[in-house]
Amino acid sequence: MRIFSYFFVVMGCLLIANASMAQDSTRKHKRKGSFYLSWGYNTEWYTKSTIHIKQPGLDNDYQMMDVKAHDHRGWDENFVTTPVTIPQYNYRIGYYFNEKQDLAFEINFDHTKYIITDNQSIRIKGILGGKRVDENIMFSENNGFYYFLNNGANFFLFNIVKRYPLFHSKNKMFKLDLTPKVGIGPVVPHVENRLFGERNDAAFQFGGWNTGIETAWRATFMKYGFIEFSQKVDYARYSYLRVAQGRANQSFGTFELILSAGFILPTTKHNPEFEVPTIVK
C-alpha cells in the first residue's frame, strides 16, 4: 500500500511545485486558491457484513451471514519504532479553489484494516462442496479460517469540502473552522484469506467503490499549520475479491475517528487572508 501512498504524496508535491513556479506570473492578481496537505491516524468500527463466496472449481456458492469484524490500529503499539505507514494512517491533499477560500476539492485516503473476528460462530448458507448447507461453523484460524483486509480495506475518496468559519483571533493567527466533506471513490483492498483450509494468493486489487461523509474540526495556527479532528461515516461495497478458485462480494459500513496535522500553501503572497499583519511602531 506504500506505493499508492507515495504516489499521491508525490503528485501533491508536484502540484504545489507547479503552483510555486507560476507564482511570479500571478503576483499582480489576488490569490484565488491554496493547497493543503495533512497526515494522521485513525480508528474504526464496522457494521456486520454478509460475505458471498463463489468457488466454481470447488462447487461452492454460499454466504457467511452477519459476520463481525474489527480494525487493528497499530499506532498504539510501539509507535515510536514503527514505520509511519504500518499503523492505520490517512492523508488528505486538497485545493481551495475560490476567492472566499471556503470550497475545496480533496483527495482523501484512509488506510483502514478489516479483520474478521476470530473464534466466532458464523452461519453458512448455500452450496458447499455441491451439497446444500445451512449450519453454523466456528470461524477460527485453528479450524482453517481467516479473512483479512489487513494491509488495508483502503478507502480512496474524491471529496468536495465546504469550510464554515466558527472563530478567529483579531490578528487571524488562530482560526477554528468546521469543514464538512462528501465524496465517492474506489477501494483498493489487500485481500488475504483462508476458507475451509483453502488459502488465496494475497494481493492488492481494485475491489469496488465507497462513499463517505466526514465532518472535521480544524484549528489553524499562524495561518499555515493546522490540526484536524474528524468523524467519518463510510459505506464500502467490495466485488470480486480474491479467494481460492473463486471470488467474494461483501459490503459494510464504517465509523471512523481521525486525528491529522497539516499545513497550507497559498499560491501567491497577495491574498489578505494569508498576509501577516504589519506591526506599526
Stockholm file with secondary structure:
# STOCKHOLM 1.0

chainA/1-281         MRIFSYFFVVMGCLLIANASMAQDSTRKHKRKGSFYLSWGYNTEWYTKSTIHIKQPGLDNDYQMMDVKAHDHRGWDENFVTTPVTIPQYNYRIGYYFNEKQDLAFEINFDHTKYIITDNQSIRIKGILGGKRVDENIMFSENNGFYYFLNNGANFFLFNIVKRYPLFHSKNKMFKLDLTPKVGIGPVVPHVENRLFGERNDAAFQFGGWNTGIETAWRATFMKYGFIEFSQKVDYARYSYLRVAQGRANQSFGTFELILSAGFILPTTKHNPEFEVPTIVK
#=GR chainA/1-281 SS CHHHHHHHHHHHHHHHHHHHHTSGGGTTSCCCCEEEEEEEEEEEEECCEEEEEEEGGGTEEEEEEEECEECCCCTTSSGGGSCTTSSSEEEEEEEECSTTSCEEEEEEEECCCEEECSSEEEEEEEEETTEEEEEEEEECGGGTCEEEECSCCCEEEEEEEECEEEEECTTSSEEEEEEEEEEEEEECCEEEEEETTEECCCEECCCEEEEEEEEEEEEEETTTEEEEEEEEEEEEEEEEEEETTEEEEEEEEEEEEEEEEEEEEESSSCCGGGCCCCCCC
#=GC SS_cons         CHHHHHHHHHHHHHHHHHHHHTSGGGTTSCCCCEEEEEEEEEEEEECCEEEEEEEGGGTEEEEEEEECEECCCCTTSSGGGSCTTSSSEEEEEEEECSTTSCEEEEEEEECCCEEECSSEEEEEEEEETTEEEEEEEEECGGGTCEEEECSCCCEEEEEEEECEEEEECTTSSEEEEEEEEEEEEEECCEEEEEETTEECCCEECCCEEEEEEEEEEEEEETTTEEEEEEEEEEEEEEEEEEETTEEEEEEEEEEEEEEEEEEEEESSSCCGGGCCCCCCC
//
